[in-house]
């Protein structure tokens, strides 16, 4: 078994379009804020690094990951955005609550994307423990926020390409 660490947020071998033309919403869960703040920093910095205009990035907080779906829905209903990034973290506990929340958030985010025909990106960590979350929020495995931002850019570009 390989012990080599893999940075899952390495996009050096892919083409990321310029984000300069797009408007992004970021919805961030307040629950597990140590993790979600790191995800947000990664997403925001990645958007700007790829050309997004800071004034075209709109950030809103919601209480927890379950509320990400409603946050994304409200953003798309009330603003002209090209993509919404949902950032959250659900850590396994001793009850089935984890399963219900993760499932509801994944389905809810997909449904919002379908409802508005806009990219709504699942940037939610679903980990077994706190260390796994740290490792994926800027730790040894990269930052899921960066991955979500790159996905949002690529999907906004795809939507523009197909609609032109």
N, C-alpha and C positions, 0 to 999 in steps of 0.2 A: 504494500500500500504506500502510495506517495505521500510524503509529508510536506511537499512543496505547497506553499500558500498561493492561492489564486485571488488576484484582485478582480472581483466581478464587475467593477466599475471602469475597467480599462477599455476605452473606445478608440485607441490609437490605430486599430486596424479597420475602422469603419469610417464612412463618410457621413459627417453630421452637417446638414444644411445650415445656412445662416438663419438665425432666429430674429433678425432685425425687423422683418415684416409682421411678426405675430404678436398677439396679445395673450398673456397667460394668467390664469387664476391659480393660486396655490391655496389649498385648504389644509390646515394643519391641526391635528388633534392635540389638545392640551394634556391628555392623560399620557403618562410616561414622557414628560416634557424633556428630560435629559436626552432621550433618544430622538424624539420628534424635532427638537430644536436643531440637533445635528443633521437630521435628514433635510430640514428646511434650508440650513446653511448650504449644504451640498447642492440642493436643487437650485436655489437662487443664484449661487455663484456659477453654476454650470450654465444656466440660462444666459447670464450676462457674458460669460466667457465665449459663448457661441453667438453673441451679437444682439441678444434681447435688450431692448431699451428699458432701463429700470422703471420708468414711468408707465410702462406697459406690462408690468408685473404687479398683480393685485393679490394681496395676501390676507386671508381671514382665518381666524381660529374657531374651532368648535370644541365642545367639551371632551369628546372621546372619539375613537375610531368609528363607532356605530353611527355617529352624526356626520361623518364625512359625506355620505350619500346625500343627505339633505343639504349640506353646505354646497356641494357641487351642483345640485339641482337649482338652488337659489341663485348661484352665480350665473349659470347659463340662462336662467329665466330672466335675469335682470341686467345683463350686460352683454356686450359683444366681445366674446373671447374666442380664440382659435383652439384653445385646449385648457383643460383643468387638470392639475396635479393634486392627487389626494395623498397626504402623508400621515401615517399613523403607526402605532406599534401595539400589538396584542401579545402578551407573554402568557404562556401556558400556566395555569394554576392547577388547583386540585379538583376543580369541578368541570363540568361540560360547558360552562359559560364560554370558554375559549372557542370551542367548536361552533357554537351558535353565532357568536360575534363575527368570527372570521368568515363564515359562510354568508351571513347577511351582508357584510360589507362588500365582499367580492361580487355577489349577485347584484347588490344595489348599485355599485359603481358601474357595472356592465349595463344595467338597465338605464341609468342616466345617459350613458354614452349613446345608447340606441335611441332613446327618446329624443335627443337633440341632434343626432348625427354629428357629434363632435367627439374628439378624443378626450376621454376622461381616464386618467392614468392611475393605476393601482400601485401606489408607492407605500404599501403597508407591510411592515415586518410582522410575521407570524412565527414567533420563535418559542423554543422550549424553555429558555431561561434568559436572564438579564445579560449574561456574557455574550450569548449569540446575538442579541440585539446590539450591543456595543460594537461587536465585530463587524456588523453590517451597517452601522451608522457612522462611518468614518474610521473604523478600526481595521483590523488586518484583512478583511474581505472586501474593503471598499465602502462605498456609501450608496445605499439604495435611493437616496434623494437625487444623486447625480444620474443614476440610471433612469429614474422617473423623468427627469428634465430632458435627457437626451431622447427618450421615447416620445415625450410630448412634442419636441421639435420635429422629430421624424414623422410623426403622425399628422401634425399641422401641415407640414410640407406635402405629405401624401394627399391630404384633403384638398389643399390648394391645387395640386397638380391634376387631380381628378375632376375638380369643379371648373377648371379653366378651359 
